[in-house]
Amino acid sequence: MNKELLDAYIKNNLSGKGLSGLYFPETICLTITDSTNVRVAEACRNRDSSYPLLITADCQTAGKGRLNRNFYSPDKTGVYFSLFVGGNFDFSDIIKFTPLAAVCVSKAIEKFSDAKPMIKWVNDVYVDDKKVCGILCESVLDGARNAPRGIIIGIGVNLTTKDFPNEISNAASVFGNNNPNEKDFSKELFVSEIISQILEEAPYIAQNRHISYYKSHSYLTGKNIEWIKQNERHSGKCLGIGDNGELIAETDDGEVIELIGGEVTVRTK
């Protein structure tokens, strides 16, 4: 990824929103790395600044996903990046960054393609019933306060990836069946759109300004689902998304419950 071009796009976007240099991230663009989340976390250990930090990579050899899974990150066909956002956030605010990131990715996909993205609670973006994006957020703690001093938002988007490993059966790419809408589309332009949206919304994360979009683009609403809670498998129907991003479901026994985290799958039978 071209660092100068990426910086210029981000600065232009943020300046157009009336945001000052305080919001402009330091950027590092790598050709290949193990994981951009790992690299940002390492940088944060030796960095006192609360200014945003963005690390991108053309390829990851050990991309991080939820539940210690790997995120397939082949060279040149996707965008892989992690953003550190500093701030004295509450733990209740930290969990809101995952749905915010999903909203920002989805809006960028809508802007640059004819695709209709949907968000599979809590952190995946789907197009045509296939996963095109994964998100992993990790808090950065201030040991003295025992509270978050920031958040690392890791995002991987399959743009043109075609050949996935056999064990990845539900993945696809944004532009598999949807061509870019703009002639000057570039990875730098796409990433800058996502980063700019996140940095614009981060100061207002407690207000949940992103939640109405998140609700309206819920992939699971109305579907029969399964989930694991306290090591037990449960099943029911997704009723929707709550005001704080929680998943609301009705069990097969008729009980309405709320999930604030966990693994949910669509029930096929």
Disulfide bonds with the S-S distance in Angstrom:
none
